[in-house]
Amino acid sequence: MLGPRPAEVPRTLKATGSGLAGRVRSKITKLYKIEKMTVGLPAEARLAIRQEQSMPILDEIHTDLLRAGRRAN
């Protein structure tokens, strides 16, 4: 298995005892706010907003998790 299933990620992050869980949770909250802004917009506008605003946050989350994984090994 590559890692925890998505439903297990919050529990796994919380179990590490680091600030990682809080940082990731905060970034996910930002993603939800961005999605809320896109409700009712045309698909092209949603895509543009996601690429401009959401992708950098997702990249940060990915980097945080990779770093945490390297420290755990």
PyMOL Python script that loads the backbone (N, CA, C, O; Angstrom):
from pymol import cmd

cmd.read_pdbstr("""\
ATOM      1  N   MET A   1       0.846  -1.180   0.000  1.00  0.00           N
ATOM      2  CA  MET A   1       0.000   0.000   0.000  1.00  0.00           C
ATOM      3  C   MET A   1       0.890   1.241   0.000  1.00  0.00           C
ATOM      4  O   MET A   1       1.937   1.242   0.648  1.00  0.00           O
ATOM      5  N   LEU A   2       0.498   2.287  -0.708  1.00  0.00           N
ATOM      6  CA  LEU A   2       1.300   3.486  -0.841  1.00  0.00           C
ATOM      7  C   LEU A   2       1.253   4.382   0.383  1.00  0.00           C
ATOM      8  O   LEU A   2       2.181   5.160   0.601  1.00  0.00           O
ATOM      9  N   GLY A   3       0.235   4.302   1.165  1.00  0.00           N
ATOM     10  CA  GLY A   3       0.075   5.169   2.330  1.00  0.00           C
ATOM     11  C   GLY A   3      -1.333   5.041   2.852  1.00  0.00           C
ATOM     12  O   GLY A   3      -2.104   4.202   2.388  1.00  0.00           O
ATOM     13  N   PRO A   4      -1.667   5.872   3.814  1.00  0.00           N
ATOM     14  CA  PRO A   4      -3.013   5.779   4.366  1.00  0.00           C
ATOM     15  C   PRO A   4      -4.060   6.155   3.327  1.00  0.00           C
ATOM     16  O   PRO A   4      -3.818   6.984   2.450  1.00  0.00           O
ATOM     17  N   ARG A   5      -5.224   5.532   3.441  1.00  0.00           N
ATOM     18  CA  ARG A   5      -6.336   5.916   2.575  1.00  0.00           C
ATOM     19  C   ARG A   5      -6.755   7.332   2.947  1.00  0.00           C
ATOM     20  O   ARG A   5      -6.505   7.763   4.072  1.00  0.00           O
ATOM     21  N   PRO A   6      -7.392   8.074   2.025  1.00  0.00           N
ATOM     22  CA  PRO A   6      -7.757   9.461   2.296  1.00  0.00           C
ATOM     23  C   PRO A   6      -8.528   9.644   3.603  1.00  0.00           C
ATOM     24  O   PRO A   6      -8.307  10.629   4.306  1.00  0.00           O
ATOM     25  N   ALA A   7      -9.411   8.734   3.937  1.00  0.00           N
ATOM     26  CA  ALA A   7     -10.191   8.872   5.165  1.00  0.00           C
ATOM     27  C   ALA A   7      -9.306   8.760   6.402  1.00  0.00           C
ATOM     28  O   ALA A   7      -9.672   9.252   7.469  1.00  0.00           O
ATOM     29  N   GLU A   8      -8.149   8.120   6.271  1.00  0.00           N
ATOM     30  CA  GLU A   8      -7.253   7.925   7.404  1.00  0.00           C
ATOM     31  C   GLU A   8      -6.227   9.041   7.544  1.00  0.00           C
ATOM     32  O   GLU A   8      -5.542   9.118   8.564  1.00  0.00           O
ATOM     33  N   VAL A   9      -6.108   9.894   6.558  1.00  0.00           N
ATOM     34  CA  VAL A   9      -5.064  10.921   6.578  1.00  0.00           C
ATOM     35  C   VAL A   9      -5.189  11.836   7.794  1.00  0.00           C
ATOM     36  O   VAL A   9      -4.186  12.039   8.478  1.00  0.00           O
ATOM     37  N   PRO A  10      -6.367  12.406   8.107  1.00  0.00           N
ATOM     38  CA  PRO A  10      -6.429  13.281   9.284  1.00  0.00           C
ATOM     39  C   PRO A  10      -5.990  12.577  10.563  1.00  0.00           C
ATOM     40  O   PRO A  10      -5.288  13.169  11.384  1.00  0.00           O
ATOM     41  N   ARG A  11      -6.391  11.333  10.739  1.00  0.00           N
ATOM     42  CA  ARG A  11      -6.015  10.577  11.931  1.00  0.00           C
ATOM     43  C   ARG A  11      -4.508  10.344  11.949  1.00  0.00           C
ATOM     44  O   ARG A  11      -3.872  10.448  12.998  1.00  0.00           O
ATOM     45  N   THR A  12      -3.939  10.028  10.789  1.00  0.00           N
ATOM     46  CA  THR A  12      -2.502   9.787  10.684  1.00  0.00           C
ATOM     47  C   THR A  12      -1.726  11.060  10.991  1.00  0.00           C
ATOM     48  O   THR A  12      -0.733  11.025  11.718  1.00  0.00           O
ATOM     49  N   LEU A  13      -2.174  12.181  10.441  1.00  0.00           N
ATOM     50  CA  LEU A  13      -1.491  13.445  10.688  1.00  0.00           C
ATOM     51  C   LEU A  13      -1.570  13.824  12.158  1.00  0.00           C
ATOM     52  O   LEU A  13      -0.583  14.274  12.740  1.00  0.00           O
ATOM     53  N   LYS A  14      -2.734  13.646  12.756  1.00  0.00           N
ATOM     54  CA  LYS A  14      -2.914  13.984  14.154  1.00  0.00           C
ATOM     55  C   LYS A  14      -2.013  13.121  15.036  1.00  0.00           C
ATOM     56  O   LYS A  14      -1.506  13.593  16.053  1.00  0.00           O
ATOM     57  N   ALA A  15      -1.818  11.887  14.659  1.00  0.00           N
ATOM     58  CA  ALA A  15      -1.020  10.953  15.452  1.00  0.00           C
ATOM     59  C   ALA A  15       0.459  11.322  15.455  1.00  0.00           C
ATOM     60  O   ALA A  15       1.193  10.886  16.342  1.00  0.00           O
ATOM     61  N   THR A  16       0.911  12.107  14.493  1.00  0.00           N
ATOM     62  CA  THR A  16       2.333  12.446  14.441  1.00  0.00           C
ATOM     63  C   THR A  16       2.722  13.400  15.556  1.00  0.00           C
ATOM     64  O   THR A  16       3.892  13.468  15.931  1.00  0.00           O
ATOM     65  N   GLY A  17       1.754  14.142  16.091  1.00  0.00           N
ATOM     66  CA  GLY A  17       2.048  15.057  17.177  1.00  0.00           C
ATOM     67  C   GLY A  17       2.776  16.312  16.733  1.00  0.00           C
ATOM     68  O   GLY A  17       3.220  17.094  17.574  1.00  0.00           O
ATOM     69  N   SER A  18       2.907  16.520  15.448  1.00  0.00           N
ATOM     70  CA  SER A  18       3.590  17.711  14.951  1.00  0.00           C
ATOM     71  C   SER A  18       2.564  18.767  14.574  1.00  0.00           C
ATOM     72  O   SER A  18       1.357  18.540  14.664  1.00  0.00           O
ATOM     73  N   GLY A  19       3.055  19.912  14.155  1.00  0.00           N
ATOM     74  CA  GLY A  19       2.175  20.959  13.674  1.00  0.00           C
ATOM     75  C   GLY A  19       1.695  20.705  12.261  1.00  0.00           C
ATOM     76  O   GLY A  19       0.950  21.505  11.695  1.00  0.00           O
ATOM     77  N   LEU A  20       2.123  19.593  11.694  1.00  0.00           N
ATOM     78  CA  LEU A  20       1.765  19.273  10.315  1.00  0.00           C
ATOM     79  C   LEU A  20       0.261  19.207  10.131  1.00  0.00           C
ATOM     80  O   LEU A  20      -0.270  19.761   9.169  1.00  0.00           O
ATOM     81  N   ALA A  21      -0.426  18.542  11.030  1.00  0.00           N
ATOM     82  CA  ALA A  21      -1.878  18.379  10.886  1.00  0.00           C
ATOM     83  C   ALA A  21      -2.571  19.733  10.849  1.00  0.00           C
ATOM     84  O   ALA A  21      -3.464  19.954  10.031  1.00  0.00           O
ATOM     85  N   GLY A  22      -2.170  20.626  11.718  1.00  0.00           N
ATOM     86  CA  GLY A  22      -2.774  21.951  11.745  1.00  0.00           C
ATOM     87  C   GLY A  22      -2.505  22.735  10.480  1.00  0.00           C
ATOM     88  O   GLY A  22      -3.390  23.412   9.956  1.00  0.00           O
ATOM     89  N   ARG A  23      -1.264  22.640   9.985  1.00  0.00           N
ATOM     90  CA  ARG A  23      -0.918  23.353   8.746  1.00  0.00           C
ATOM     91  C   ARG A  23      -1.717  22.818   7.565  1.00  0.00           C
ATOM     92  O   ARG A  23      -2.247  23.590   6.766  1.00  0.00           O
ATOM     93  N   VAL A  24      -1.801  21.501   7.458  1.00  0.00           N
ATOM     94  CA  VAL A  24      -2.532  20.898   6.341  1.00  0.00           C
ATOM     95  C   VAL A  24      -4.015  21.223   6.454  1.00  0.00           C
ATOM     96  O   VAL A  24      -4.654  21.562   5.458  1.00  0.00           O
ATOM     97  N   ARG A  25      -4.560  21.123   7.651  1.00  0.00           N
ATOM     98  CA  ARG A  25      -5.979  21.432   7.858  1.00  0.00           C
ATOM     99  C   ARG A  25      -6.277  22.884   7.463  1.00  0.00           C
ATOM    100  O   ARG A  25      -7.297  23.162   6.832  1.00  0.00           O
ATOM    101  N   SER A  26      -5.392  23.795   7.833  1.00  0.00           N
ATOM    102  CA  SER A  26      -5.562  25.201   7.480  1.00  0.00           C
ATOM    103  C   SER A  26      -5.559  25.402   5.964  1.00  0.00           C
ATOM    104  O   SER A  26      -6.346  26.182   5.428  1.00  0.00           O
ATOM    105  N   LYS A  27      -4.671  24.695   5.291  1.00  0.00           N
ATOM    106  CA  LYS A  27      -4.597  24.807   3.833  1.00  0.00           C
ATOM    107  C   LYS A  27      -5.829  24.201   3.167  1.00  0.00           C
ATOM    108  O   LYS A  27      -6.308  24.714   2.156  1.00  0.00           O
ATOM    109  N   ILE A  28      -6.334  23.121   3.730  1.00  0.00           N
ATOM    110  CA  ILE A  28      -7.550  22.517   3.187  1.00  0.00           C
ATOM    111  C   ILE A  28      -8.731  23.462   3.374  1.00  0.00           C
ATOM    112  O   ILE A  28      -9.593  23.563   2.500  1.00  0.00           O
ATOM    113  N   THR A  29      -8.772  24.149   4.503  1.00  0.00           N
ATOM    114  CA  THR A  29      -9.824  25.145   4.739  1.00  0.00           C
ATOM    115  C   THR A  29      -9.771  26.228   3.669  1.00  0.00           C
ATOM    116  O   THR A  29     -10.812  26.663   3.177  1.00  0.00           O
ATOM    117  N   LYS A  30      -8.570  26.665   3.305  1.00  0.00           N
ATOM    118  CA  LYS A  30      -8.420  27.658   2.236  1.00  0.00           C
ATOM    119  C   LYS A  30      -8.966  27.120   0.918  1.00  0.00           C
ATOM    120  O   LYS A  30      -9.608  27.851   0.164  1.00  0.00           O
ATOM    121  N   LEU A  31      -8.711  25.839   0.642  1.00  0.00           N
ATOM    122  CA  LEU A  31      -9.221  25.235  -0.594  1.00  0.00           C
ATOM    123  C   LEU A  31     -10.748  25.253  -0.620  1.00  0.00           C
ATOM    124  O   LEU A  31     -11.348  25.549  -1.653  1.00  0.00           O
ATOM    125  N   TYR A  32     -11.374  24.939   0.507  1.00  0.00           N
ATOM    126  CA  TYR A  32     -12.842  24.968   0.570  1.00  0.00           C
ATOM    127  C   TYR A  32     -13.372  26.380   0.341  1.00  0.00           C
ATOM    128  O   TYR A  32     -14.396  26.555  -0.321  1.00  0.00           O
ATOM    129  N   LYS A  33     -12.686  27.392   0.881  1.00  0.00           N
ATOM    130  CA  LYS A  33     -13.111  28.784   0.666  1.00  0.00           C
ATOM    131  C   LYS A  33     -13.017  29.157  -0.808  1.00  0.00           C
ATOM    132  O   LYS A  33     -13.895  29.837  -1.341  1.00  0.00           O
ATOM    133  N   ILE A  34     -11.959  28.713  -1.456  1.00  0.00           N
ATOM    134  CA  ILE A  34     -11.811  28.985  -2.888  1.00  0.00           C
ATOM    135  C   ILE A  34     -12.940  28.320  -3.660  1.00  0.00           C
ATOM    136  O   ILE A  34     -13.538  28.934  -4.543  1.00  0.00           O
ATOM    137  N   GLU A  35     -13.232  27.064  -3.330  1.00  0.00           N
ATOM    138  CA  GLU A  35     -14.321  26.360  -4.014  1.00  0.00           C
ATOM    139  C   GLU A  35     -15.652  27.064  -3.803  1.00  0.00           C
ATOM    140  O   GLU A  35     -16.468  27.146  -4.722  1.00  0.00           O
ATOM    141  N   LYS A  36     -15.872  27.565  -2.607  1.00  0.00           N
ATOM    142  CA  LYS A  36     -17.123  28.268  -2.316  1.00  0.00           C
ATOM    143  C   LYS A  36     -17.265  29.512  -3.202  1.00  0.00           C
ATOM    144  O   LYS A  36     -18.370  29.863  -3.619  1.00  0.00           O
ATOM    145  N   MET A  37     -16.134  30.175  -3.486  1.00  0.00           N
ATOM    146  CA  MET A  37     -16.156  31.358  -4.352  1.00  0.00           C
ATOM    147  C   MET A  37     -16.557  31.016  -5.780  1.00  0.00           C
ATOM    148  O   MET A  37     -17.082  31.866  -6.498  1.00  0.00           O
ATOM    149  N   THR A  38     -16.313  29.777  -6.196  1.00  0.00           N
ATOM    150  CA  THR A  38     -16.531  29.416  -7.596  1.00  0.00           C
ATOM    151  C   THR A  38     -17.944  28.919  -7.892  1.00  0.00           C
ATOM    152  O   THR A  38     -18.290  28.675  -9.048  1.00  0.00           O
ATOM    153  N   VAL A  39     -18.747  28.772  -6.862  1.00  0.00           N
ATOM    154  CA  VAL A  39     -20.110  28.263  -7.068  1.00  0.00           C
ATOM    155  C   VAL A  39     -20.856  29.179  -8.039  1.00  0.00           C
ATOM    156  O   VAL A  39     -20.899  30.396  -7.860  1.00  0.00           O
ATOM    157  N   GLY A  40     -21.433  28.575  -9.054  1.00  0.00           N
ATOM    158  CA  GLY A  40     -22.231  29.308 -10.024  1.00  0.00           C
ATOM    159  C   GLY A  40     -21.442  29.907 -11.177  1.00  0.00           C
ATOM    160  O   GLY A  40     -22.030  30.442 -12.117  1.00  0.00           O
ATOM    161  N   LEU A  41     -20.127  29.825 -11.116  1.00  0.00           N
ATOM    162  CA  LEU A  41     -19.319  30.356 -12.210  1.00  0.00           C
ATOM    163  C   LEU A  41     -19.239  29.334 -13.339  1.00  0.00           C
ATOM    164  O   LEU A  41     -19.385  28.134 -13.107  1.00  0.00           O
ATOM    165  N   PRO A  42     -19.011  29.805 -14.546  1.00  0.00           N
ATOM    166  CA  PRO A  42     -18.820  28.877 -15.663  1.00  0.00           C
ATOM    167  C   PRO A  42     -17.586  27.996 -15.425  1.00  0.00           C
ATOM    168  O   PRO A  42     -16.676  28.360 -14.680  1.00  0.00           O
ATOM    169  N   ALA A  43     -17.584  26.851 -16.066  1.00  0.00           N
ATOM    170  CA  ALA A  43     -16.500  25.891 -15.889  1.00  0.00           C
ATOM    171  C   ALA A  43     -15.130  26.502 -16.178  1.00  0.00           C
ATOM    172  O   ALA A  43     -14.166  26.221 -15.465  1.00  0.00           O
ATOM    173  N   GLU A  44     -15.037  27.324 -17.204  1.00  0.00           N
ATOM    174  CA  GLU A  44     -13.754  27.929 -17.562  1.00  0.00           C
ATOM    175  C   GLU A  44     -13.247  28.833 -16.443  1.00  0.00           C
ATOM    176  O   GLU A  44     -12.053  28.846 -16.143  1.00  0.00           O
ATOM    177  N   ALA A  45     -14.144  29.580 -15.834  1.00  0.00           N
ATOM    178  CA  ALA A  45     -13.764  30.478 -14.739  1.00  0.00           C
ATOM    179  C   ALA A  45     -13.340  29.672 -13.515  1.00  0.00           C
ATOM    180  O   ALA A  45     -12.364  30.018 -12.850  1.00  0.00           O
ATOM    181  N   ARG A  46     -14.076  28.591 -13.216  1.00  0.00           N
ATOM    182  CA  ARG A  46     -13.697  27.729 -12.083  1.00  0.00           C
ATOM    183  C   ARG A  46     -12.313  27.145 -12.298  1.00  0.00           C
ATOM    184  O   ARG A  46     -11.495  27.120 -11.378  1.00  0.00           O
ATOM    185  N   LEU A  47     -12.050  26.676 -13.510  1.00  0.00           N
ATOM    186  CA  LEU A  47     -10.750  26.105 -13.828  1.00  0.00           C
ATOM    187  C   LEU A  47      -9.639  27.139 -13.647  1.00  0.00           C
ATOM    188  O   LEU A  47      -8.599  26.839 -13.062  1.00  0.00           O
ATOM    189  N   ALA A  48      -9.858  28.337 -14.141  1.00  0.00           N
ATOM    190  CA  ALA A  48      -8.840  29.389 -14.028  1.00  0.00           C
ATOM    191  C   ALA A  48      -8.557  29.720 -12.559  1.00  0.00           C
ATOM    192  O   ALA A  48      -7.398  29.869 -12.169  1.00  0.00           O
ATOM    193  N   ILE A  49      -9.592  29.832 -11.759  1.00  0.00           N
ATOM    194  CA  ILE A  49      -9.424  30.131 -10.333  1.00  0.00           C
ATOM    195  C   ILE A  49      -8.691  28.996  -9.638  1.00  0.00           C
ATOM    196  O   ILE A  49      -7.801  29.234  -8.822  1.00  0.00           O
ATOM    197  N   ARG A  50      -9.063  27.765  -9.957  1.00  0.00           N
ATOM    198  CA  ARG A  50      -8.398  26.614  -9.339  1.00  0.00           C
ATOM    199  C   ARG A  50      -6.926  26.568  -9.701  1.00  0.00           C
ATOM    200  O   ARG A  50      -6.080  26.297  -8.849  1.00  0.00           O
ATOM    201  N   GLN A  51      -6.618  26.833 -10.963  1.00  0.00           N
ATOM    202  CA  GLN A  51      -5.217  26.801 -11.388  1.00  0.00           C
ATOM    203  C   GLN A  51      -4.417  27.918 -10.725  1.00  0.00           C
ATOM    204  O   GLN A  51      -3.268  27.718 -10.331  1.00  0.00           O
ATOM    205  N   GLU A  52      -5.025  29.082 -10.604  1.00  0.00           N
ATOM    206  CA  GLU A  52      -4.324  30.235 -10.051  1.00  0.00           C
ATOM    207  C   GLU A  52      -4.229  30.191  -8.524  1.00  0.00           C
ATOM    208  O   GLU A  52      -3.192  30.528  -7.953  1.00  0.00           O
ATOM    209  N   GLN A  53      -5.304  29.779  -7.875  1.00  0.00           N
ATOM    210  CA  GLN A  53      -5.346  29.879  -6.415  1.00  0.00           C
ATOM    211  C   GLN A  53      -5.210  28.538  -5.697  1.00  0.00           C
ATOM    212  O   GLN A  53      -4.537  28.453  -4.669  1.00  0.00           O
ATOM    213  N   SER A  54      -5.836  27.500  -6.222  1.00  0.00           N
ATOM    214  CA  SER A  54      -5.830  26.212  -5.519  1.00  0.00           C
ATOM    215  C   SER A  54      -4.551  25.413  -5.755  1.00  0.00           C
ATOM    216  O   SER A  54      -4.033  24.786  -4.830  1.00  0.00           O
ATOM    217  N   MET A  55      -4.044  25.429  -6.968  1.00  0.00           N
ATOM    218  CA  MET A  55      -2.855  24.614  -7.268  1.00  0.00           C
ATOM    219  C   MET A  55      -1.652  24.956  -6.392  1.00  0.00           C
ATOM    220  O   MET A  55      -0.972  24.044  -5.923  1.00  0.00           O
ATOM    221  N   PRO A  56      -1.365  26.241  -6.153  1.00  0.00           N
ATOM    222  CA  PRO A  56      -0.230  26.526  -5.262  1.00  0.00           C
ATOM    223  C   PRO A  56      -0.432  25.954  -3.852  1.00  0.00           C
ATOM    224  O   PRO A  56       0.525  25.499  -3.227  1.00  0.00           O
ATOM    225  N   ILE A  57      -1.653  25.976  -3.358  1.00  0.00           N
ATOM    226  CA  ILE A  57      -1.945  25.420  -2.036  1.00  0.00           C
ATOM    227  C   ILE A  57      -1.775  23.907  -2.061  1.00  0.00           C
ATOM    228  O   ILE A  57      -1.196  23.330  -1.141  1.00  0.00           O
ATOM    229  N   LEU A  58      -2.274  23.268  -3.104  1.00  0.00           N
ATOM    230  CA  LEU A  58      -2.109  21.818  -3.225  1.00  0.00           C
ATOM    231  C   LEU A  58      -0.631  21.443  -3.331  1.00  0.00           C
ATOM    232  O   LEU A  58      -0.204  20.431  -2.775  1.00  0.00           O
ATOM    233  N   ASP A  59       0.141  22.248  -4.036  1.00  0.00           N
ATOM    234  CA  ASP A  59       1.583  22.006  -4.125  1.00  0.00           C
ATOM    235  C   ASP A  59       2.242  22.112  -2.750  1.00  0.00           C
ATOM    236  O   ASP A  59       3.119  21.317  -2.413  1.00  0.00           O
ATOM    237  N   GLU A  60       1.814  23.101  -1.955  1.00  0.00           N
ATOM    238  CA  GLU A  60       2.351  23.256  -0.603  1.00  0.00           C
ATOM    239  C   GLU A  60       2.009  22.039   0.259  1.00  0.00           C
ATOM    240  O   GLU A  60       2.862  21.530   0.985  1.00  0.00           O
ATOM    241  N   ILE A  61       0.771  21.580   0.176  1.00  0.00           N
ATOM    242  CA  ILE A  61       0.357  20.395   0.943  1.00  0.00           C
ATOM    243  C   ILE A  61       1.196  19.191   0.530  1.00  0.00           C
ATOM    244  O   ILE A  61       1.674  18.437   1.378  1.00  0.00           O
ATOM    245  N   HIS A  62       1.369  19.018  -0.761  1.00  0.00           N
ATOM    246  CA  HIS A  62       2.157  17.900  -1.276  1.00  0.00           C
ATOM    247  C   HIS A  62       3.581  17.961  -0.732  1.00  0.00           C
ATOM    248  O   HIS A  62       4.120  16.952  -0.279  1.00  0.00           O
ATOM    249  N   THR A  63       4.181  19.134  -0.778  1.00  0.00           N
ATOM    250  CA  THR A  63       5.544  19.305  -0.270  1.00  0.00           C
ATOM    251  C   THR A  63       5.614  19.012   1.225  1.00  0.00           C
ATOM    252  O   THR A  63       6.524  18.322   1.683  1.00  0.00           O
ATOM    253  N   ASP A  64       4.650  19.537   1.988  1.00  0.00           N
ATOM    254  CA  ASP A  64       4.616  19.285   3.439  1.00  0.00           C
ATOM    255  C   ASP A  64       4.559  17.789   3.736  1.00  0.00           C
ATOM    256  O   ASP A  64       5.278  17.290   4.601  1.00  0.00           O
ATOM    257  N   LEU A  65       3.705  17.088   3.016  1.00  0.00           N
ATOM    258  CA  LEU A  65       3.535  15.652   3.269  1.00  0.00           C
ATOM    259  C   LEU A  65       4.771  14.855   2.852  1.00  0.00           C
ATOM    260  O   LEU A  65       5.147  13.894   3.523  1.00  0.00           O
ATOM    261  N   LEU A  66       5.399  15.250   1.754  1.00  0.00           N
ATOM    262  CA  LEU A  66       6.629  14.571   1.339  1.00  0.00           C
ATOM    263  C   LEU A  66       7.732  14.764   2.374  1.00  0.00           C
ATOM    264  O   LEU A  66       8.444  13.821   2.717  1.00  0.00           O
ATOM    265  N   ARG A  67       7.866  15.996   2.871  1.00  0.00           N
ATOM    266  CA  ARG A  67       8.878  16.265   3.901  1.00  0.00           C
ATOM    267  C   ARG A  67       8.615  15.440   5.148  1.00  0.00           C
ATOM    268  O   ARG A  67       9.536  14.866   5.728  1.00  0.00           O
ATOM    269  N   ALA A  68       7.362  15.385   5.554  1.00  0.00           N
ATOM    270  CA  ALA A  68       6.999  14.616   6.748  1.00  0.00           C
ATOM    271  C   ALA A  68       7.305  13.140   6.538  1.00  0.00           C
ATOM    272  O   ALA A  68       7.777  12.466   7.454  1.00  0.00           O
ATOM    273  N   GLY A  69       7.040  12.637   5.338  1.00  0.00           N
ATOM    274  CA  GLY A  69       7.313  11.241   5.031  1.00  0.00           C
ATOM    275  C   GLY A  69       8.789  10.923   5.074  1.00  0.00           C
ATOM    276  O   GLY A  69       9.190   9.855   5.536  1.00  0.00           O
ATOM    277  N   ARG A  70       9.608  11.860   4.590  1.00  0.00           N
ATOM    278  CA  ARG A  70      11.057  11.645   4.621  1.00  0.00           C
ATOM    279  C   ARG A  70      11.574  11.647   6.054  1.00  0.00           C
ATOM    280  O   ARG A  70      12.462  10.869   6.400  1.00  0.00           O
ATOM    281  N   ARG A  71      11.018  12.519   6.882  1.00  0.00           N
ATOM    282  CA  ARG A  71      11.454  12.575   8.288  1.00  0.00           C
ATOM    283  C   ARG A  71      11.026  11.314   9.029  1.00  0.00           C
ATOM    284  O   ARG A  71      11.713  10.867   9.948  1.00  0.00           O
ATOM    285  N   ALA A  72       9.893  10.742   8.631  1.00  0.00           N
ATOM    286  CA  ALA A  72       9.382   9.546   9.314  1.00  0.00           C
ATOM    287  C   ALA A  72      10.203   8.304   8.974  1.00  0.00           C
ATOM    288  O   ALA A  72      10.237   7.348   9.748  1.00  0.00           O
ATOM    289  N   ASN A  73      10.858   8.319   7.826  1.00  0.00           N
ATOM    290  CA  ASN A  73      11.631   7.137   7.405  1.00  0.00           C
ATOM    291  C   ASN A  73      13.000   7.139   7.941  1.00  0.00           C
ATOM    292  O   ASN A  73      13.768   6.215   7.676  1.00  0.00           O
TER     293      ASN A  73
END
""", "prot")
cmd.dss("prot")
cmd.show_as("cartoon", "prot")
cmd.util.cbc("prot")
cmd.orient("prot")
